[in-house]
Amino acid sequence: MGAGPALGATMALVSADSRIAELLGELHQLIKQTQEERSRSEHNLVNIQKTHERMQTENKISPYYRTKLRGLYTTAKADAEAECNILRKALDKIAEIKSLLEERRIAAKIAGLYNESEPPRKTMRRGVLMTLLQQSAMTLPLWIGKPGDKPPPLCGAIPAASDYVAKPGDKVAARVKAVDGDEQWILAEVVSYSHATNKYEVDDIDEEGKERHTLSRRRIIPLPQWKANPETDPEALFQKDQLVLALYPQTTCFYRALIHAPPQRVRGLSPLGGADPRLAGSQSSHGTGAFPC
């Protein structure tokens, strides 16, 4: 590897480290503001509860109590909106930190610099890989939109836009030829995309494969970047009997599966393994939300 790319990658590492440290400081301040806002609004919530208790004791709703409750609830709504805005800012900081960490990982690979928590692929054991993939699935961010917002592409079962191009480092399902000549879907990582040829270069995520594949767009399915909340955005979930790709447990190969039942709550969104609606492919020319296998 030439000195140029390695030097540029090293500088990118330093820049990313500096920005991450800055963002962590800002995130810490936002967390403190959230707690301060919550503590401040607690007094108003207590007043609402006490007012209701007095109304029950007196067994009447007087104009005084109506006016008082209207004011208390107006204040409570404003307090909740203020806290919500702070939490959204904190979520944005977390998303930016995660993006920078991914950029840092890619820069480290280019520079040939790895630490103990980010070993090079050639020395990564299967168990370590499975653990990292599970952590990645567990920390996939939950889409939290404002009232009236629709879940974006790559949220749950919503496919990517037709002109979407996955970025380097993105995880995708890639259809490749196996040693025996059969084709299979594997979990891969995007290395690059050529607009001239409309083809991706992807690496098999499993170090035992140690292969780089050049594939057309139709052989690539970007994986979701957000979890869908079953309680607020059920339309963004794969539905019962929908055909999907799911990962074989403890492997990086996909198999065809049917959704038995979508999750009913956020905790129902399982990590890697099994027929996981969150990780299943979601592109189709048939408009079903799944894709032909």
QUIQUIVEN-V640340 format. One record per helix or strand of 3 or more residues. SS is the DSSP state (2 for helix, 1 for strand). FROM is the first residue (numbers start at 0). TO is the last residue. If there is no record, write none. Layout:
[[SS | FROM | TO] [SS | FROM | TO]]
This chain:
[[2 | 2 | 57] [2 | 62 | 110] [2 | 120 | 122] [2 | 125 | 137] [1 | 170 | 176] [1 | 182 | 193] [1 | 198 | 203] [1 | 211 | 215] [2 | 216 | 218] [1 | 219 | 221] [2 | 233 | 235] [1 | 242 | 246] [1 | 252 | 257] [2 | 265 | 267]]
